[in-house]
Amino acid sequence: MKKTKLISLSLIICLVLMGTAFAWWTQSTTIKNTVNTGNLDVKLINIGGPGIYFTRPNGNPDSLGLDIRNHYNANVIHYNFTDNYSLDVSIEKLFPGSYVTYIYGVDNTGTVPVKIEDVKLVPDANVEKALPAEKLNNLPIAFCYRVLKQDNTIPFSGRVDGTYSDIAGKIKEALSNVVIVPGDRLVIGDLDDKDEFGQVQNGFIITIPEAWGNDTEDCTVSFSLQFDYTQANAYK
């Protein structure tokens, strides 16, 4: 610290000895800063409508393992992306031994990397005849995912199997370290990935167990699966 002060003092003395014929040299430097903040934005993308299938196609020769919407009364009565952030799906007349699978994408259209902060399963209280609580909590649900980068590489992929009571927590744990950078897509399922019977065994899958029999007759299952995203590189 003392050495710095001495150098400064010597410089001042030299300038004074030059006399009054010279004015002090002065200069101003202006640095103009323009900072545009980024934005966090993820959008749901339709990459394949829902399908309804038999859990055991080889045991149901009438269907030949194909999508059964055109062979039975079970069908999709509503499938709509109401905006960029929500997907509404309604299926009617599912029966024991069948399952429905949704396939969609989540695009990072913002300018910052994001990750999933929380996953919530929110029940719909406005149903006339809900599935009995014991059956609802044990309703099998699967979640198949992969991150597709712009160069078509897949750094993350996996499948989470659970039930209505625990699937949200399992999805959150599985995706806790998955970062979606701008331009990446989180893909739920793959429409082109089918088994030997032509059935899609991936995506977001809800299954009505064959053993449930008539216990599910005329019942309704209605809920929302909500994902909360946060900036992946947020300062803490």
C-alpha positions in Angstrom: 0.0 0.0 0.0 2.8 2.5 0.8 4.6 1.8 -2.5 1.5 2.7 -4.4 1.1 6.0 -2.6 4.7 7.0 -3.2 4.5 6.4 -7.0 1.4 8.6 -7.1 3.0 11.4 -5.2 6.1 11.4 -7.5 3.9 11.7 -10.5 2.1 14.8 -9.1 5.4 16.5 -8.3 6.7 16.0 -11.9 3.6 17.6 -13.4 3.9 20.6 -11.1 7.5 21.2 -12.1 6.5 21.5 -15.8 5.2 25.0 -15.1 1.9 26.7 -15.8 2.3 26.9 -19.5 0.7 23.6 -19.8 -2.8 22.7 -18.7 -3.8 19.5 -17.0 -4.4 16.7 -19.4 -8.0 15.5 -19.0 -10.0 12.8 -20.7 -13.4 11.2 -20.2 -14.3 7.6 -21.0 -17.9 6.6 -21.3 -18.9 2.9 -21.4 -22.5 2.4 -22.6 -24.1 -0.8 -21.3 -27.2 -2.3 -22.9 -28.4 -5.5 -21.2 -31.4 -7.4 -22.4 -32.7 -10.0 -20.0 -33.5 -13.5 -21.2 -36.7 -15.3 -20.9 -37.8 -18.7 -19.5 -40.4 -20.3 -21.7 -41.4 -23.9 -22.4 -44.2 -25.1 -24.7 -46.1 -28.3 -25.2 -45.8 -29.7 -28.7 -48.2 -32.2 -30.3 -46.1 -35.1 -31.8 -48.7 -37.8 -31.8 -52.3 -38.3 -30.5 -53.2 -40.8 -27.8 -53.7 -44.5 -28.5 -55.7 -47.1 -26.7 -54.4 -50.7 -26.6 -54.8 -54.1 -25.0 -52.4 -55.0 -22.3 -52.2 -58.6 -23.7 -52.7 -58.3 -27.5 -51.8 -62.0 -28.0 -54.7 -62.9 -25.8 -57.2 -60.8 -27.7 -57.1 -62.1 -31.3 -59.9 -59.7 -32.5 -57.6 -56.7 -32.1 -54.4 -58.2 -33.5 -52.5 -56.0 -31.1 -53.5 -52.8 -33.0 -54.9 -49.6 -31.7 -58.4 -50.6 -30.6 -60.2 -47.3 -31.0 -61.8 -48.5 -34.2 -62.6 -51.9 -32.9 -64.3 -51.2 -29.5 -66.3 -48.4 -27.9 -63.2 -47.1 -26.1 -62.2 -43.9 -27.8 -60.7 -40.5 -27.5 -63.5 -38.0 -27.2 -61.3 -34.9 -26.6 -57.6 -34.2 -27.3 -56.7 -30.6 -27.5 -53.8 -28.3 -26.8 -55.8 -25.5 -25.3 -52.7 -23.2 -25.4 -48.9 -23.7 -25.4 -48.9 -24.8 -21.8 -51.7 -27.3 -21.3 -53.0 -30.4 -22.9 -56.6 -31.7 -22.3 -57.3 -35.3 -22.9 -60.6 -37.2 -22.4 -61.0 -40.9 -23.0 -64.3 -42.8 -22.6 -65.2 -46.4 -22.0 -61.8 -47.8 -21.1 -62.1 -51.3 -19.7 -60.0 -53.7 -17.6 -57.1 -55.0 -19.7 -56.7 -51.8 -21.7 -54.4 -48.8 -21.5 -54.1 -45.4 -23.0 -50.8 -43.6 -23.9 -50.2 -40.0 -24.7 -47.2 -38.8 -26.7 -46.0 -35.2 -26.7 -43.0 -32.9 -26.5 -41.8 -30.1 -24.3 -39.8 -27.5 -26.2 -37.5 -25.0 -24.5 -38.3 -21.9 -26.6 -36.8 -19.5 -24.2 -33.2 -18.2 -23.9 -32.1 -19.9 -20.6 -31.6 -23.6 -19.7 -34.4 -25.0 -17.6 -35.0 -28.0 -15.4 -38.1 -29.3 -13.6 -38.4 -27.9 -10.1 -41.6 -29.8 -9.1 -44.2 -32.2 -10.4 -47.7 -32.2 -9.0 -50.7 -34.5 -9.6 -53.8 -32.5 -9.1 -57.1 -34.4 -8.8 -60.3 -33.1 -10.4 -62.9 -32.8 -7.7 -65.8 -32.2 -10.2 -66.5 -35.8 -11.3 -69.8 -37.5 -10.8 -68.6 -41.0 -10.1 -65.0 -41.2 -9.2 -63.0 -44.3 -9.1 -62.9 -45.7 -5.5 -60.0 -44.2 -3.6 -58.2 -47.6 -3.1 -58.4 -48.3 -6.8 -57.4 -44.8 -7.8 -54.3 -44.8 -5.6 -53.2 -48.1 -7.2 -53.9 -47.1 -10.7 -50.8 -48.0 -12.7 -49.1 -45.1 -14.5 -45.9 -45.0 -16.5 -43.8 -42.1 -17.8 -41.3 -42.6 -20.6 -39.0 -39.7 -21.5 -35.9 -38.7 -23.4 -34.1 -35.4 -24.1 -33.7 -34.8 -27.8 -31.0 -32.2 -28.7 -30.8 -30.2 -31.9 -28.1 -32.6 -33.3 -30.5 -35.5 -32.6 -28.4 -36.9 -29.8 -30.2 -38.2 -26.6 -28.2 -37.4 -23.4 -31.0 -38.4 -21.1 -33.7 -41.1 -21.3 -35.6 -43.4 -19.0 -38.9 -44.9 -17.8 -40.6 -44.3 -14.5 -43.3 -46.8 -13.4 -45.6 -46.1 -10.5 -49.1 -45.6 -9.4 -51.4 -42.6 -9.1 -50.3 -42.2 -5.5 -46.6 -41.9 -6.2 -45.9 -41.2 -9.9 -45.5 -37.5 -9.5 -42.7 -37.9 -6.9 -41.0 -40.5 -9.0 -41.1 -38.4 -12.1 -39.7 -35.4 -10.2 -36.8 -37.6 -8.9 -36.0 -39.0 -12.3 -35.9 -35.6 -14.0 -34.3 -33.6 -11.1 -30.9 -33.4 -12.9 -32.2 -33.2 -16.5 -31.4 -29.9 -18.0 -33.2 -28.7 -21.1 -31.2 -26.0 -22.9 -32.8 -23.7 -25.5 -33.6 -25.6 -28.6 -33.8 -29.0 -26.8 -37.0 -31.0 -26.6 -38.1 -33.3 -23.8 -40.0 -36.1 -25.6 -42.6 -38.1 -23.7 -42.7 -41.4 -25.7 -42.0 -42.2 -29.3 -44.9 -42.9 -31.7 -42.6 -44.9 -34.0 -41.4 -47.2 -31.3 -43.8 -50.2 -31.3 -43.6 -53.7 -30.0 -44.1 -56.9 -32.1 -47.9 -56.4 -31.9 -47.8 -52.9 -33.2 -48.6 -51.4 -29.8 -47.0 -48.2 -28.4 -45.5 -49.1 -25.0 -44.1 -45.7 -24.1 -45.3 -42.2 -23.4 -47.5 -41.2 -20.5 -49.4 -44.5 -19.9 -52.5 -45.1 -17.8 -53.5 -48.8 -17.4 -56.7 -50.4 -16.2 -55.6 -53.7 -14.7 -57.3 -56.7 -16.1 -57.9 -58.1 -12.6 -60.1 -55.2 -11.6 -63.1 -56.6 -13.4 -66.4 -54.7 -12.9 -65.1 -52.5 -10.1 -64.2 -49.7 -12.6 -67.5 -49.8 -14.5 -68.9 -46.3 -15.2 -66.2 -44.7 -13.1 -64.3 -41.6 -14.0 -60.6 -40.8 -13.4 -59.7 -37.1 -13.9 -56.5 -35.3 -12.9 -53.9 -32.9 -14.0 -50.2 -33.6 -14.1 -48.4 -30.3 -13.6 -44.7 -29.5 -14.2 -43.1 -26.5 -12.6 -39.9 -25.3 -14.4 -37.1 -23.2 -13.1 -33.9 -21.7 -14.5 -31.3 -24.4 -14.4 -28.3 -22.1 -13.8 -30.0 -19.8 -11.3 -27.8 -17.9 -8.9 -28.2 -19.0 -5.3 
